[in-house]
Structures are given as structure tokens and as C-alpha cells.
Amino acid sequence: MRLLVVGKLNGQLSVAVKMAMNTGAKVSHVETTEAATHALRAGQGADLMMVEYTLDIAGLIATNESERIRVPVVACGVDADPMRAAAAIKAGAKEFIPLPPDAELIAAVLAAVTDDNRPMIVRDPAMENVIRLADQVAPSEASILITGESGSGKEVMARYVHAKSRRSKAPFISVNCAAIPENLLESELFGHEKGAFTGAVARRVGKFEEANGGTLLLDEISEMDARLQAKLLRAIQEREIDRVGGQKPVKVDIRILATSNRDLAQAVKDGTFREDLLYRLNVVNLRLPPLRERPGDVITLCEHFVKKYSAANGMPEKPISAEAKRRLIAHRWPGNVRELENAMHRAVLLSPGAEIEEFAIRLPDGQPLAPAPDVAVARGAQMAADAVSRTFVGSTVAEVEQQLIIDTLEHCLGNRTHAANILGISIRTLRNKLKEYSDAGVPVPPPQGGVAAA
């Protein structure tokens, strides 16, 4: 996490900064609110600002908002009474940290405000297969397209890939292409020069430059305008960008990850997404199965969320009852992990007894989960899940190797060169293997050009 401290670094604030650094935060410092905005405008990114409550917090937030710089603020101060703390919150701060600091309080506040603690929770074989592929490709420089339904955990997967990459110590910058108006997204991505348009009061560095040396996540890439897609394609190909109103290109060194909850191949056919951009982004595809296809993850995720929200709300952690577990597994969760998380947050707050009972787990409309299906049906589903987990038991090494090669090739849309790089073998070895499989009558994904030959 990147922390920008605003105020004079002396006394108790200095101690608080050291405590934040002990939690893993990367800390930078300025003394004034004007310097804070200037640093953020210049590309010195931050996930959180810790600001002395005596400074103009409301003015800082308003200035940043006017330039679409959105960084949450935590206020802090020595011997601040409740009225001053309330005033800081009213000014726009998310939390107030009293000084002298408490190490556990600082760690809890930083984690809660930034929501940086989003671990990859995996138990189901379907997701374990995706994780294995992610582990394979994470150390490479390949662009990765992460697909899946809304709420299935695409950004969590992107952060996982970044953490496993050679760029893990560098910035991870995320841009939600669906949340930013079309006329502002170009400036958000590529930055702008002073006077480039009305409201451009100073040079602003965009997300490409802010991510320099690290990873840039283009979230919901399918929502990007066709004109901007062309500029993005050039940026990926040339590794340089043009600021809005700029006179010369700017070199950048980044890895691109993208997510989409839509079928981009169909979007290409519909003429709303560029085919050449799809190929640039989709060197490797990580498809996240919806929660209904990974029942083995449901209870593990529930227990994680119970622990998280019990701690966040200062409540004792309770076990989940047997009937509640049955209903949780049986529900289809159309909102996927996001819906499950919200349901468990509500359940933590609504459970009066020693366990989290089924009546406390409610859907967004307030209705409880439906009863689990017949025991025999549930047993059949469990047997099917067990069969999946034993897929490779009894297979020969050659059979497992063949499946791995075919699966990797499918993820690379038939691109032999990319598949060979991921598998760690030469292109010649890969082609020999594919010819062997074809001769044996095994279907082999055709190359990107559509030719069926290996």
C-alpha cells in the first residue's frame, strides 16, 4: 500500500509513520495540502493519505475531486477532542487516528480504508486449475485477459498475478473503464498538459505513467470507446503514450492486464471491439468460473468473510451452523463472490446466537436463503465434485502432459509461440507434440489464423 503523509513530520506523527511502514506501507511525505495535490497530479500515486487534522482537509479533497484525483483521507492529530475528530470526518476524512498512535489501530484502519487485504481463497478444483495457470504465466511479461461474470473476483485475480510477477514491488494501478465517462477516460489513462481543455489547470500524469515499471489493470475493457481502443492499441504496441495536448510521446514500461464480463469474441463480431486489440490483450486468458461452478470454495469463503467482518465490527467470531452451510452451498449466487461477501457481512450483524444460523443469511431483497435440496441430490453433487478432484488419478504422465499442452494452447487461442513460452519448451518440441496428437486423432486447437495444421 502507498501512503502519502501530509503535515509536519515530527513527534507522534513520525512515530505513526514508522508504524505504518512496519505494516508494509510505502510512505512518502509532503508538508502542505498544495504539495499533496501537486505530488498526486505529477504521478506520485497513493492509495491513502494521512493528513494532520489542523490542515484544510475539506479543501484538499475538493481540489483533488475537481481534477478527478480520488484518494481516501485519514485524519490524525494529537490530543484531539471528539468535536475535532467529528469535524475531520465531516470534512471528508474516512477515519480519525488519535496520536500518540497505537500500532494495532493504525494497521486496522489502513487495512479497512484501503481494503488492501483481498487474499485469493481457493479450495475447489475448478479454481485450483485456474490458479495453476496463473502461477505459470505470472512471471512472464505477457498481457493477460481475465474473464468471468460480474463479482467472480477478476480484480482479485489481477492483484494475485501482479503479486506473483517480477513487477510485484512496483505499482499496481487499476482503471475502471466502465466507471469513467468516455470524454474523460483518455485523460485519465494518458494524462494531459496544462490548458489542453477547459479545466486542465496543470499538467496531469495519467495512469499509464503512474504505473510505469509496474502493472496496469484495465478493468471492464469492453466498455471502452472504439476511438480510444485505437490509441490504447498503439500504446501497447509501441510502449509509449501521448498526453492530451502533448507535443511528444512519453515512453512507458508496464505490463497490461485486462478484465471483462462480456464475450469479447462476440463483441468483435458485433463491431464494438477491435480484433487486433483483443489479440494484443488476450495472449493468455484466465477464465474465472462463477461461484455456482466452484461449490468447494463457498464455505471457505464464508468463513473468511465471517472472520473479516467480525473483526471489523468488533464482534466475536461465530461458527456457521450445519443447516446454514447446506443452504449456502445450494444457492446459485448470481452475484458470485461479491454477493456472498455482502450476505455474510449482513449475517455477522444479524446473528444473535452462538452460531450464524440460516435465517441470518439474507439476500439483497431481505429474503432468507431457500432450504437446501433433498439429501440424495446433495450427495450426488458431492460425488460429482469428488470425481472432478480425482480426474488425474490413474492417468499416465503422457496423458497429463497432453492435457496440459492442449489446455494451454486453448488459453492462447491456438498461438503456438505463446503456448511454447508458457510451457517452457521450444516451438519445435511443441509442434512435434501436436503432430503426434493429430496423428493419433486428438483434436488440436488451430492456429490464430484458422489453419488446422499443427
C-alpha positions in Angstrom: 0.0 0.0 0.0 1.2 3.5 -0.9 0.7 6.1 1.9 1.1 9.8 1.4 1.6 11.7 4.7 0.6 15.3 4.7 1.8 17.6 7.6 4.9 18.3 9.6 6.8 15.1 10.3 7.6 15.5 14.0 6.8 13.9 17.3 3.9 11.5 17.3 3.2 11.7 13.6 6.7 10.5 12.9 6.1 7.5 15.2 2.8 6.8 13.4 4.6 6.8 10.0 7.1 4.2 11.3 4.3 2.0 12.5 2.6 2.3 9.0 5.9 1.3 7.4 6.1 -1.7 9.7 2.8 -2.9 8.2 4.3 -2.9 4.8 3.2 0.6 3.6 5.4 2.5 1.2 5.4 6.1 2.7 6.1 9.4 1.0 5.7 12.8 2.7 4.8 16.4 2.0 4.1 19.3 4.4 1.1 21.1 2.8 -2.1 20.2 1.1 -1.0 22.1 -2.0 2.1 19.9 -2.2 -0.1 16.8 -1.8 -2.2 17.7 -4.8 0.9 18.6 -6.8 2.5 15.2 -6.0 -0.6 13.3 -7.0 -1.0 15.3 -10.2 2.6 14.5 -11.1 2.0 10.8 -10.8 3.3 10.1 -7.3 0.4 7.7 -6.7 -1.1 7.0 -3.3 -3.7 4.5 -2.0 -4.3 6.6 1.1 -3.5 10.0 2.6 -2.8 10.5 6.3 -3.4 14.2 6.9 -2.9 16.3 10.1 -6.4 17.4 11.2 -5.2 21.1 11.5 -4.8 21.3 7.7 -7.6 22.1 5.3 -8.9 18.6 4.7 -12.1 19.7 3.0 -10.2 22.0 0.6 -7.7 19.2 -0.2 -10.4 16.7 -1.0 -12.3 19.3 -3.1 -9.2 20.3 -5.1 -8.4 16.7 -5.8 -12.0 15.9 -6.8 -12.0 18.8 -9.3 -9.2 17.1 -11.1 -10.7 13.6 -10.7 -8.0 12.6 -8.2 -9.7 10.3 -5.7 -7.5 9.1 -2.8 -9.2 8.4 0.6 -8.1 10.5 3.6 -7.5 9.5 7.2 -7.1 12.4 9.6 -4.8 12.3 12.6 -3.9 14.6 15.5 -2.5 14.9 19.0 -4.9 15.3 21.9 -7.8 15.8 19.6 -11.2 16.0 21.3 -14.3 14.3 19.9 -15.5 17.5 18.4 -12.3 17.9 16.3 -12.4 14.3 15.3 -16.0 14.7 14.2 -15.1 17.9 12.3 -12.4 16.0 10.4 -14.9 13.2 9.4 -17.4 15.9 8.3 -14.7 17.5 6.2 -14.4 14.2 4.2 -11.9 12.0 6.1 -12.8 8.3 6.3 -11.4 7.8 9.8 -9.6 9.6 12.6 -6.4 8.3 14.2 -5.6 9.8 17.6 -2.0 10.4 18.4 0.1 9.1 20.3 -0.5 6.2 17.9 -1.4 2.6 18.6 0.2 0.1 16.2 -2.8 -2.2 16.0 -5.2 0.7 15.4 -3.1 2.0 12.6 -2.8 -1.4 11.0 -6.6 -1.9 11.3 -7.5 1.5 9.9 -5.1 1.3 7.0 -6.4 -2.2 6.0 -10.1 -1.1 6.4 -9.9 2.1 4.5 -7.8 0.8 1.6 -9.3 -2.8 1.5 -5.9 -4.0 0.5 -6.3 -7.3 2.2 -8.0 -9.3 -0.5 -6.4 -12.8 -0.5 -7.1 -15.4 -3.1 -9.3 -18.0 -1.3 -9.3 -21.3 -3.2 -10.4 -24.8 -2.4 -12.4 -26.0 -5.4 -10.6 -28.0 -8.1 -12.1 -25.7 -10.8 -10.4 -22.7 -9.3 -7.2 -24.6 -8.5 -6.8 -25.2 -12.2 -7.0 -21.5 -12.9 -4.5 -20.7 -10.1 -2.0 -23.2 -11.6 -2.2 -21.5 -15.0 -1.9 -18.0 -13.3 1.2 -19.2 -11.4 2.7 -20.3 -14.7 2.2 -17.1 -16.6 2.6 -14.5 -13.8 6.4 -14.3 -14.0 6.2 -13.5 -17.8 5.6 -10.2 -19.4 2.6 -11.5 -21.3 -0.6 -9.5 -21.4 -3.5 -11.4 -19.7 -7.2 -11.1 -20.2 -9.2 -12.2 -17.1 -12.8 -13.1 -17.9 -15.8 -14.1 -15.8 -19.2 -13.0 -14.6 -19.6 -9.8 -12.5 -18.5 -10.4 -8.9 -16.4 -13.5 -9.6 -13.2 -12.0 -8.4 -11.4 -10.7 -11.6 -9.6 -7.8 -9.9 -8.5 -10.1 -7.0 -7.0 -12.4 -9.6 -5.3 -9.5 -11.3 -3.7 -8.5 -8.0 -2.7 -12.1 -7.4 -0.9 -12.2 -10.8 0.8 -8.9 -10.1 2.0 -10.2 -6.7 3.4 -13.3 -8.3 5.1 -11.3 -11.1 8.6 -9.8 -11.4 7.0 -6.4 -11.0 5.5 -7.1 -7.6 7.5 -4.4 -5.9 6.3 -1.8 -8.4 2.9 -0.1 -8.6 -0.3 -1.9 -9.3 -2.7 0.7 -10.9 -6.3 -0.1 -11.7 -8.6 1.8 -14.0 -12.3 1.0 -14.2 -13.1 1.8 -17.8 -16.9 1.5 -17.2 -17.0 4.0 -14.3 -15.2 6.9 -16.1 -17.2 9.0 -18.7 -16.0 8.4 -22.2 -14.8 12.0 -22.7 -12.6 11.8 -19.5 -11.2 8.3 -19.9 -8.5 9.4 -22.4 -7.1 12.0 -20.0 -7.4 9.5 -17.1 -5.3 6.9 -19.0 -2.8 9.1 -20.8 -2.7 12.3 -18.8 -2.9 15.9 -20.2 -0.9 19.1 -20.5 -1.9 22.4 -18.9 -4.6 24.1 -21.0 -5.3 21.0 -23.1 -9.0 21.5 -22.4 -11.3 23.5 -20.1 -10.4 22.7 -16.5 -6.9 21.4 -17.3 -5.3 23.8 -14.8 -1.9 22.0 -14.7 -0.1 19.1 -16.3 -1.6 15.8 -15.1 0.1 12.4 -15.3 -2.2 9.6 -16.4 -2.5 6.0 -15.2 0.0 4.7 -17.8 2.8 6.8 -16.4 1.7 6.3 -12.8 2.0 2.5 -13.4 5.5 2.9 -15.0 7.6 -0.1 -14.0 4.6 -2.0 -12.7 1.2 -3.3 -13.8 -1.8 -1.5 -15.3 -5.2 -3.2 -14.9 -7.8 -2.1 -17.4 -11.0 -3.2 -15.6 -14.0 -3.9 -17.8 -12.1 -3.1 -21.0 -15.1 -4.0 -23.1 -16.7 -0.6 -22.2 -14.0 1.4 -23.9 -14.9 3.6 -26.9 -13.7 2.4 -30.3 -11.7 5.5 -30.9 -9.8 5.1 -27.6 -9.3 1.4 -28.4 -7.1 2.5 -31.3 -5.0 4.8 -29.1 -4.7 2.0 -26.5 -3.5 -0.5 -29.1 -0.7 1.9 -30.2 0.3 2.4 -26.6 0.6 -1.3 -26.0 2.4 -1.9 -29.3 4.9 1.0 -29.1 5.1 1.2 -25.3 4.7 4.9 -25.5 1.7 7.3 -24.9 0.7 10.8 -26.0 -0.7 13.1 -23.3 -3.8 15.0 -24.3 -2.4 18.3 -25.7 1.1 16.9 -25.6 3.8 17.6 -28.2 5.9 14.5 -27.9 5.4 10.8 -26.9 6.3 9.5 -23.5 7.9 6.1 -23.1 6.4 3.7 -20.5 7.3 0.3 -19.2 4.3 -1.5 -18.0 2.5 -4.9 -18.1 -1.1 -4.8 -19.2 -3.8 -6.9 -17.5 -7.5 -6.5 -18.6 -10.8 -7.8 -17.4 -14.2 -8.3 -19.0 -17.5 -9.8 -18.0 -18.6 -9.8 -21.7 -17.7 -12.2 -24.5 -15.1 -10.1 -26.4 -15.1 -12.5 -29.3 -18.8 -11.8 -29.8 -18.1 -8.0 -29.3 -15.5 -8.3 -32.2 -18.2 -9.9 -34.4 -20.7 -7.1 -33.4 -18.1 -4.5 -34.4 -17.8 -2.9 -30.9 -14.4 -4.2 -30.1 -11.2 -4.3 -32.2 -10.0 -7.7 -33.1 -6.3 -6.6 -33.2 -6.7 -5.2 -29.7 -8.2 -8.4 -28.5 -5.2 -10.4 -29.7 -2.9 -8.0 -28.0 -4.7 -8.3 -24.7 -5.6 -12.0 -24.8 -2.1 -13.5 -25.0 -3.3 -15.7 -22.1 -6.9 -16.0 -21.0 -7.7 -16.7 -17.3 -11.4 -17.6 -17.2 -12.8 -17.5 -13.6 -15.7 -19.9 -13.1 -18.8 -18.5 -11.5 -19.3 -19.4 -7.8 -22.0 -22.0 -8.7 -19.4 -23.9 -10.7 -16.9 -23.9 -7.7 -19.0 -25.2 -4.7 -15.9 -26.3 -2.9 -15.0 -22.6 -2.4 -18.3 -21.5 -0.8 -17.8 -22.4 2.8 -14.1 -21.5 2.8 -15.0 -18.0 1.5 -17.9 -17.7 4.0 -15.6 -18.5 6.9 -13.1 -15.9 5.7 -15.8 -13.2 5.4 -17.1 -14.1 8.9 -13.6 -13.6 10.3 -13.1 -10.4 8.4 -16.4 -8.7 9.3 -16.4 -9.9 12.9 -13.1 -8.2 13.4 -14.1 -5.1 11.5 -17.3 -4.7 13.6 -15.7 -5.6 17.0 -17.9 -8.7 17.3 -17.0 -12.2 18.4 -16.3 -14.7 15.6 -19.1 -17.3 15.4 -19.2 -20.7 13.6 -21.7 -21.3 10.8 -24.4 -23.8 11.6 -24.7 -27.0 9.6 -28.1 -26.0 8.0 -26.7 -22.6 7.1 -23.8 -24.3 5.3 -26.2 -26.6 3.4 -28.2 -23.6 2.2 -25.1 -21.6 1.3 -23.8 -24.4 -0.9 -27.1 -25.0 -2.5 -27.7 -21.3 -3.5 -26.7 -20.3 -7.0 -25.2 -16.9 -6.1 -25.9 -14.9 -9.3 -23.8 -12.1 -7.9 -21.0 -14.5 -7.2 -18.3 -13.8 -4.6 -19.4 -10.2 -4.2 -23.0 -11.2 -3.4 -21.7 -13.9 -1.0 -19.5 -11.4 0.8 -22.3 -8.9 1.3 -24.6 -11.8 2.6 -22.0 -12.9 5.1 -21.4 -9.3 6.3 -25.2 -9.0 7.0 -25.2 -12.4 8.7 -22.4 -11.3 11.1 -24.5 -8.3 12.1 -27.9 -10.2 12.3 -26.9 -13.3 14.2 -27.9 -13.1 17.9 -27.0 -16.6 19.0 -23.8 -18.6 19.4 -23.8 -19.7 15.7 -24.6 -18.0 12.4 -28.0 -19.5 11.7 -29.6 -19.9 8.2 -32.3 -17.2 9.0 -29.5 -14.6 9.4 -28.2 -15.1 5.9 -30.3 -13.0 3.7 -30.4 -12.0 0.0 -30.3 -8.4 -1.2 -34.1 -8.2 -1.1 -34.1 -9.3 2.5 -35.4 -12.8 1.9 -33.6 -15.8 3.6 -31.9 -18.5 1.6 -34.1 -21.3 0.3 -33.8 -24.7 2.0 -31.2 -27.0 0.6 -32.3 -29.6 -1.9 -33.0 -33.3 -1.0 -30.1 -35.1 0.8 -29.8 -37.6 -2.1 -29.4 -34.8 -4.6 -26.8 -33.2 -2.4 -25.0 -36.5 -2.1 -25.0 -36.8 -5.9 -23.5 -33.3 -6.3 -20.8 -34.2 -3.7 -19.9 -37.4 -5.6 -19.6 -35.4 -8.8 -17.3 -32.9 -7.1 -15.2 -35.7 -5.7 -14.9 -37.2 -9.2 -13.6 -34.0 -10.6 -11.0 -33.8 -7.9 -9.8 -37.3 -8.9 -9.6 -36.5 -12.6 -5.9 -37.2 -13.0 -5.7 -40.1 -10.6 -4.7 -43.2 -12.6 -3.6 -41.1 -15.7 -0.2 -41.7 -17.2 2.4 -38.9 -17.3 2.0 -38.7 -21.1 -1.8 -38.3 -20.7 -1.4 -35.5 -18.2 1.2 -33.8 -20.4 -1.1 -34.0 -23.4 -4.0 -32.4 -21.5 -1.7 -29.6 -20.2 -0.4 -28.8 -23.7 -3.9 -28.8 -25.2 -5.4 -26.7 -22.4 -2.5 -24.1 -22.6 -2.9 -23.9 -26.4 -6.7 -23.2 -26.0 -5.9 -20.4 -23.5 -3.6 -18.9 -26.0 -6.2 -19.1 -28.8 -4.0 -21.5 -30.7 -0.9 -19.3 -30.7 2.0 -21.8 -30.8 4.7 -19.3 -29.9 2.9 -18.0 -26.8 2.0 -21.6 -25.7 5.6 -22.8 -26.0 6.8 -19.8 -23.9 4.3 -20.6 -21.2 5.1 -24.3 -21.2 8.8 -23.6 -21.2 9.5 -25.7 -24.3 10.8 -24.9 -27.8 8.3 -24.2 -30.6 9.8 -27.2 -32.4 9.1 -29.5 -29.5 5.5 -28.2 -29.3 4.9 -28.7 -33.0 6.3 -32.2 -32.8 3.9 -33.0 -29.9 0.9 -31.5 -31.7 1.7 -33.5 -34.8 1.9 -36.6 -32.7 -1.5 -35.8 -31.1 -3.1 -35.0 -34.5 -1.8 -38.3 -36.0 -3.4 -40.1 -33.1 -6.8 -38.4 -33.8 -6.7 -36.0 -30.9 -8.4 -32.6 -31.7 -5.8 -29.9 -31.7 -6.7 -26.2 -31.5 -5.9 -24.5 -34.8 -3.5 -21.5 -35.0 -4.9 -18.0 -34.7 -5.1 -17.7 -38.5 -7.5 -20.6 -38.5 -5.4 -23.1 -40.3 -5.8 -26.6 -38.8 -2.3 -27.8 -39.3 -0.1 -28.1 -36.3 
